[in-house]
Amino acid sequence: MPSAYTRRDLLRTALALPAAASFASLRAFAAPDLRKVKITSVKAMQIKNIAGNCLIRIDTDAGLTGFGEAGSTGPMARARIETMKALLIGKDPLEIEVHFHNMTTLMHTYMAHIPTISGIDMALWDLAGKITGQRVCTLLGGPFRDAIPMYSHGIGLDMLDKTSCLDWAQRIKQMPEGFNAFKNSIDPLLGVPSGRFSATLDSAQLRRVARGYANCREAAGEEIDVAVHCHNELDTPSAIAVAKAVEPMNPLFLEDPLNPPHSEAWIALKRSTRVPILTGEKLEMVGGFRQFLDRQSADIIHPDLAFAGGITGTRKIAHFAALTRTPVALHNVGSIILTFANAHFGSSIQNFYRSESALGRPNRYVERMVVSDPPEVRKSQLKVPSGPGLGLDLNHDFLKQNLMPGEEFWGRVGE
């Protein structure tokens, strides 16, 4: 007898089963505390130097507070929070699945703003951990690993100057974090502003690309991985030509060469090269990644917890990626909140690859956002924090000193 199930039915079932399992641990740990705590406020505050993101704070009548990070500015997030207050204020923060559904299915007057919801969802998971006394990775089902692999950024070098590359290689090999993977930006080699669409590359530009990355490989040696960092600026023939130009230096991956949404161009690129293709930092929810996964047009997906749907939404993306054995990396040029969230998330999924990081910069800007239990990175691995929730002990004085112009400290002057 032929099956009554369609391919869509089977896919829906495959997605629903791991999603339900994601909340099984949360439900078990939260059972004694259900309906005992209520959300009293949701706030947003933007600080400097976290790539335009803002911080989210959720307070409760139990005196417990959860923190998250949203891929939106402070004013943008506050405006969207106003439209969602009725969904959250007075509600039980432990009902994360319900809140996620209610927020992400908004249609009127405005459609759901996933970057803001991402920060709220992250804060709810932090709060759930504090209420239950458990780490977020435990609430997500338990860690597959105690530390997550990281990669950093090639900063302060002229890739066309061999001496500059050698100096950079010497510096990174002396970093106490022991980073063994770096992505270096292509834009200086192309002579185009970062993140702007470029005209089709000419032969001279492609020669500079080949020479620049070859210099990095020669300086760093085989023990340091080097990735090619684009910002979606290339057209299809240019992306294919760049992949060909860098292939001899065996790059770790080629990131975001094409316009972010899926198109036939990504398939053409993937078929043209043996260089691993990584993308996804600006994509949202399973829908943003589905065609890349269904059509196998990316080797590694690269969501950002602050953009893609928070912990809940990105968990669904990771489960969908697991159906095609696709590894999941995490984008992150944000604050310590996003960094710790990446650690918990990355430890909780089997198909995790690497997390980006702004740790280890000379001014230790991200590390200074906590007063105790700082991030611990050794041999390029970030240890998963041990405290409840995300394990954060935020340095509120430091946050206050680094507010963006026009921002108030959690919306209260003089606090």
Protein Blocks (a to p, Z undefined) as FASTA:
>chain_A
ZZfbdfklmmmmmmmmmmmmmmmmmmmmmmmmgokaccfbdcddddehilopacdddddf
kopacdddddbdfklmmmmmmmmmmmmgopafklmmlmmmmmmmpfbfbdcdfklmmmmm
mmmmmmmmmmnopafklmnnpafbfbdcdddddehiafklmklmmmmmmmmmmpmnlpab
dcddfklmnopaehiacddddfklmmmmmmmmmmmmmmnommbccddddehkacfklmmm
mmmmmmmnopabdchkbcfbacfklmmmmmmpcbdcdehjlcgcjklmmmmmmnopafbd
cddfklnnpjmlmmmmmmmmmmnopacddddfbdfklmmmmmmmmmmpfkbcbdcdfehi
aklmmmmmpfbhpacdeehiacddfbehjlpacdfklmmmmccehiaeehighZZ
